[in-house]
Amino acid sequence: MAHQVALYKPEWLTYPQNPAELSPVIWMPSFARDAQGELTVDGTAVSSLVEEFGTPQYVFSESTFRARAAEFRAAFEQAFEAHGAEVSVYYAGKSFLTTAVAKWAEEEGLCLDTASGGELALAMRAGVAGGKIALHGNNKSEAEIARALTYGVGRLVADSVPEVQLIARVATELGVTAPVMLRVTPGVHASTHDFIATAHEDQKFGQSLVPGTAALAGLSQAELDQLGVTADDAYATLAAALALASESIDLRGLHCHIGSQIFEAEGFGKAAEKVLTYMHQLNERFDVVLPEIDLGGGYGIGYTEQDTPRGSAEIARELAAMVASTCRAVGMAIPHLSFEPGRSISGPSGITLYTVGTIKNVSIEDENGDTRVRRYVSVDGGMSDNPRPVLYESDYAVTLANRAPAGEQLLSRVVGKHCESGDIVIRYCYLPADLTAGDVLAVPATGAYNHVMSSNYNYLTRPPVVATSQGKPARAIVRRETEEDMLARDLGLV
Ligand code: PLP
C-alpha cells in the first residue's frame, strides 16, 4: 500500500490496546511470545538468536515456509481437480532463494521459478531437477539460454520476438528441443504499486495481444508472409508463429503475470479470461492444441493492519471457477494450469531483527497545523537489508522483541543507519515509551524481496539468514557477510 505523504499518523494505525499482541494477519503461528513476553520463533527466543547470530538478522521459519508451500499446492490442486484439471505450482524463487529454500520447495512438491542465470545456478547447485525449473526474464542472454537448455529446464518463458528467435537458434546449435511458454500482456492494470504492476501495455514485460501490433517487431514483409502473419495480427501471434515454425521449439503455451501484492480477485479473473480466450484463438488459427497456461503469482500478504490477505483455498477456488467458466464459454478443454506464488509463501515466513541505537525526537506540524513530536528510532540496518520502503513506499509493522512491550506507547518512526533521509524502515508505528538503545525490534513479513534485494550500500555487510524449525536448533543458512567478503572485489591501485 502506498503511504500517505506528510501525515502525522495515518488513519489505519490505531493506538495499540494490547501492544504485546501479534496480529494473525501479519504474524504466522511460528511467531509467538513466551511467558515473559519475549518473542520466540519456532520456540527459540529472539535473545538467543541475537546472541548467536547478531543483528541485523533475517530469521526465516522453515516450518512456516513448508506449511505455506504445502498449503498453496494442496489448495490449487484440490480447486482445479474439482473441475477435472491438473495444476503445477511453481515457487517464485525471486522472492527469496537460498539452496536450502530451493530444496524445501522441491520437497514440498513445488516446481521452481527462476528469473536469471544466477537464480538458475543456485537451483542447479541445490540439485533441483531440471524438469521442475522454469527460466524467466525479459532479456535472457545467449549463455543463460544455453545453460538452461543444457540443464534440461522444464520451460523457458519467452518475452519477445527476438527472444523466441534467440532460443530457436541456441536450441538448434545445441541439438535440443526448447520447451517454451510465451509471456503475454493481458492489458489488465492491477491495483498495486506501478513498479510491480506488470500486465498493462506500457511496461517492459510480455507480448501484446492487441491486433495490429505484429508490425512492431520489425520483421520484413517477406518474413511475415512466410509465417502467414499479417499486419492486423498481434505481436504475440507473431511470436507464436515463429515458435511453431521452429523445429527446435516445443511451444507449450502462454504465460501471464499481472503484478505483485494484489488483493482483489478481479484482476486475476480478467487476465485469465483474456489469455485463455486468446489461446483458444491461437489453437484455431494454427490448428494446434497448446497444452499449458501459466497465470503467474502476485497474491498479497499482510504487512500492516491495513492489508486484507486472502487464504490460498479462497484464491484457488475463485481462480479455478473463473478458468473453468471461460473455457466452457469458448468451448475449450481446460489446459494444464500453472501458478507462481512467491511472496505469499516466503513473505510471512521471515522477520528481521534489529538492535535499537540512537533515539531522537523531532518537532513537526500535523495536518491541522498543530505542533507534534515524532520519535525517530534508529536501528543497525535499513535500506540495504530492506529496500522496499524506498522502492515502493511500502509500509511495515514492528514490535519490541526482547521483552514485553508494556506501558505507554509513543508514535514512532523506525529509520536505518544509511546516509539517506529516505532510509525509513517503518514509517508509522507505536513503540513503548521506555524503548532504549540495545532493545531488539522485530519487523514481520520480511521473508520476501528483502534478503534477495539486499545491497552493500554505504558498505554495510549483509545480514545472515537464520533458519528455524520446530524442535530443531536455529542455524544460519546464509552466513553474515564479512568486511573481507565485501572488500574482496576491490582490486586496489592497479
Ligand atoms: N512470476 C513472475 C513472472 C513474476 O514476475 C513474479 C514477481 O514479480 C512472480 C511470479 C511472483 O510474484 P509474487 O511474489 O508477488 O507472488
Boltz pocket constraint, residues with backbone or C-beta under 6 A from the ligand:
constraints:
  - pocket:
      binder: B
      contacts: [[A, 92], [A, 94], [A, 95], [A, 113], [A, 136], [A, 257], [A, 259], [A, 260], [A, 261], [A, 296], [A, 297], [A, 298], [A, 299], [A, 340], [A, 341], [A, 342], [A, 343], [A, 344], [A, 448]]
      max_distance: 6.0
